[in-house]
Amino acid sequence: MNQRQEVNSLVLEVNQVLLEKHPSFKVTLEEFSNKGFTVNYDTNQVSSFLRLKFGKDTGEIIFDSVPIGEVLMFLKKFISEYHQIISEMKEIDCQFILNLKNRNDFTLYVGNDCDKCYAMMDALSKIALLNQHVTLQIIDYASFENINQIEIFGLPTAFLNQEEFAIGKLSLSSILFKLGTQQLREMDTSSIYDVVILGGGPAGISAAIYSARKGLKVGMVYDSLGGQVNDIHLLETVAGVPEISGYDLVEIYHKQLMKYPIVHFSYHKVVSIDYSYDFIGLCLENDVIIKTRSLILATGAKRSLMEIEGEQQYLNKGISFCAHCDGPIYKNKTVVVTGGGNEACQSALVLSEIAKKVIILEMSQNLTADRLLLDQIDKYHNIKVLCNRFLYSIEGNGHVESISVMNHLNGESEKISTDGIFVMSGFTPNTDFTNKFLELDERGKIIVNELGQTNLPNIFAAGNCTNKKYNQVAIAIGDGATAALTAHEYLLLHT
């Protein structure tokens, strides 16, 4: 089947879904028909493949080029589950979207195998769906391989009214906040909580559920529900779930949390902590103060930067952290992957299917990944492994063009031309705001015992921010449960 036949087949399939699910909807087309999809398809340039408009008072969603992969999955799901998507949206978010008055034209560049891209398509489409002043143009970046004037350094990338809006995934609430339409949510700050959990990753979610089931008054503060889990392409280590994407797992987390009377301080961060044995005061970014009798820190960790010359300058301009999301940008190009562990080698294998050449830089004498991954890497002729090397400088002109590395065995330096760098250098715990009153180890991690207790009696910690040896989702879930049970026992004895 040639490309044009594939397009026609897709048109018929999508049209059939519309007729079966929503026979009363009118779809505005690229040209002049409103009874079906009109195809304007040219393999040599990007052109509008189809336009969706659900009713006269809605915005418009434009798909450029032929939807494939995650884009195609999104298109089918969005059309077939339109009513369910709307019904599951929060009333407060819907109201914010409806109140948008200015013209907002989004252009979203995505990859066809990218969970983050799927999430951004979902969030921005909800805004376009509800507001007639919004349009969303979705473009598969691979379609732009011959258009040199467009520079994209990470996927997904969103532009608003032709100005850069975001690189990477944002939640719906984060997008609304960035648009300036997000008002402060109503917060219960008048009473004192029994326990507040800082962090929305697996440890924080587990702690919140266990605490709520004990009948405690529970608050959660997080800037992103799911934390690092959102960045996991495929998770195969959760008992009872053979495989699941990070995005789908976070959706399950959200539905489970909604069963309990937990107060969510969503998309907020704690700026400072006022500690006392009686009550702990948490100051949020918007100067809201919440008080709690006990505190569970589940703040997780963030990607470690290399802290070398040129790194800050080229973040999101050739420096990436996810091969699945940003890989399509480097089709037939040269990329460097830093690190020799499982994550680095998995990323190199993903990139080897896209890039012309993949260079793995490892400081040790050998790669440290599992033998299964090392055997796979040996089979790829476009993967080059350089051990005993450390990267000390990144150079470019607006975007990454080369790196400087040194062989620490003989002291020799060399410059390597590259179009991008994928940093796989581990994680740094999010504990900067705790060092004034909590004991940390040499890595900046909170020191806890087997019960999740810190050096302070009413502060507990769980997950990747602690000095536990292994950083795993399953372990973080257990840590969160342990910390919650320990906090509950403390409250029984001291209140």
Rosetta blueprint (number, residue, H / E / L):
1 M L
2 N L
3 Q H
4 R H
5 Q H
6 E H
7 V H
8 N H
9 S H
10 L H
11 V H
12 L H
13 E H
14 V H
15 N H
16 Q H
17 V H
18 L H
19 L H
20 E H
21 K H
22 H L
23 P L
24 S L
25 F L
26 K L
27 V L
28 T L
29 L L
30 E L
31 E L
32 F L
33 S L
34 N L
35 K L
36 G L
37 F L
38 T L
39 V L
40 N L
41 Y L
42 D L
43 T L
44 N L
45 Q L
46 V L
47 S L
48 S E
49 F E
50 L E
51 R E
52 L E
53 K L
54 F L
55 G L
56 K L
57 D L
58 T L
59 G L
60 E E
61 I E
62 I E
63 F E
64 D E
65 S L
66 V L
67 P L
68 I L
69 G H
70 E H
71 V H
72 L H
73 M H
74 F H
75 L H
76 K H
77 K H
78 F H
79 I H
80 S H
81 E L
82 Y H
83 H H
84 Q H
85 I H
86 I H
87 S H
88 E L
89 M L
90 K L
91 E H
92 I H
93 D H
94 C H
95 Q H
96 F H
97 I H
98 L H
99 N L
100 L L
101 K L
102 N L
103 R L
104 N E
105 D E
106 F E
107 T E
108 L E
109 Y E
110 V E
111 G L
112 N L
113 D L
114 C L
115 D H
116 K H
117 C H
118 Y H
119 A H
120 M H
121 M H
122 D H
123 A H
124 L H
125 S H
126 K H
127 I H
128 A H
129 L H
130 L H
131 N L
132 Q L
133 H L
134 V E
135 T E
136 L E
137 Q E
138 I E
139 I E
140 D E
141 Y H
142 A H
143 S H
144 F H
145 E L
146 N L
147 I L
148 N L
149 Q L
150 I L
151 E L
152 I L
153 F L
154 G L
155 L L
156 P L
157 T E
158 A E
159 F E
160 L E
161 N L
162 Q L
163 E E
164 E E
165 F E
166 A E
167 I E
168 G L
169 K L
170 L L
171 S L
172 L H
173 S H
174 S H
175 I H
176 L H
177 F H
178 K H
179 L L
180 G L
181 T L
182 Q L
183 Q L
184 L L
185 R L
186 E L
187 M L
188 D L
189 T L
190 S L
191 S L
192 I E
193 Y E
194 D E
195 V E
196 V E
197 I E
198 L E
199 G L
200 G L
201 G L
202 P H
203 A H
204 G H
205 I H
206 S H
207 A H
208 A H
209 I H
210 Y H
211 S H
212 A H
213 R H
214 K L
215 G L
216 L L
217 K L
218 V E
219 G E
220 M E
221 V E
222 Y E
223 D L
224 S L
225 L L
226 G L
227 G H
228 Q H
229 V H
230 N H
231 D H
232 I L
233 H L
234 L L
235 L E
236 E L
237 T L
238 V L
239 A L
240 G L
241 V L
242 P L
243 E L
244 I E
245 S L
246 G H
247 Y H
248 D H
249 L H
250 V H
251 E H
252 I H
253 Y H
254 H H
255 K H
256 Q H
257 L H
258 M L
259 K L
260 Y L
261 P L
262 I L
263 V E
264 H E
265 F E
266 S E
267 Y L
268 H L
269 K L
270 V E
271 V E
272 S E
273 I E
274 D E
275 Y L
276 S L
277 Y L
278 D L
279 F L
280 I E
281 G E
282 L E
283 C E
284 L E
285 E L
286 N L
287 D L
288 V L
289 I E
290 I E
291 K E
292 T E
293 R E
294 S E
295 L E
296 I E
297 L E
298 A L
299 T L
300 G L
301 A E
302 K E
303 R E
304 S L
305 L L
306 M L
307 E L
308 I L
309 E E
310 G L
311 E L
312 Q H
313 Q H
314 Y H
315 L E
316 N L
317 K L
318 G L
319 I E
320 S E
321 F L
322 C L
323 A H
324 H H
325 C H
326 D H
327 G H
328 P H
329 I H
330 Y H
331 K L
332 N L
333 K L
334 T E
335 V E
336 V E
337 V E
338 T E
339 G L
340 G L
341 G L
342 N H
343 E H
344 A H
345 C H
346 Q H
347 S H
348 A H
349 L H
350 V H
351 L H
352 S H
353 E L
354 I L
355 A L
356 K L
357 K E
358 V E
359 I E
360 I E
361 L E
362 E E
363 M L
364 S L
365 Q L
366 N L
367 L L
368 T L
369 A L
370 D L
371 R H
372 L H
373 L H
374 L H
375 D H
376 Q H
377 I H
378 D H
379 K L
380 Y L
381 H L
382 N L
383 I E
384 K E
385 V E
386 L E
387 C E
388 N L
389 R E
390 F E
391 L E
392 Y E
393 S E
394 I E
395 E E
396 G E
397 N L
398 G L
399 H L
400 V E
401 E E
402 S E
403 I E
404 S E
405 V E
406 M E
407 N E
408 H L
409 L L
410 N L
411 G L
412 E L
413 S E
414 E E
415 K E
416 I E
417 S E
418 T L
419 D L
420 G E
421 I E
422 F E
423 V E
424 M L
425 S L
426 G L
427 F E
428 T E
429 P E
430 N L
431 T L
432 D H
433 F H
434 T H
435 N L
436 K L
437 F L
438 L L
439 E L
440 L E
441 D L
442 E L
443 R L
444 G L
445 K L
446 I E
447 I L
448 V L
449 N L
450 E L
451 L L
452 G L
453 Q E
454 T L
455 N L
456 L L
457 P L
458 N L
459 I E
460 F E
461 A E
462 A L
463 G H
464 N H
465 C H
466 T E
467 N L
468 K L
469 K L
470 Y L
471 N L
472 Q L
473 V H
474 A H
475 I H
476 A H
477 I H
478 G H
479 D H
480 G H
481 A H
482 T H
483 A H
484 A H
485 L H
486 T H
487 A H
488 H H
489 E H
490 Y H
491 L H
492 L H
493 L H
494 H H
495 T L
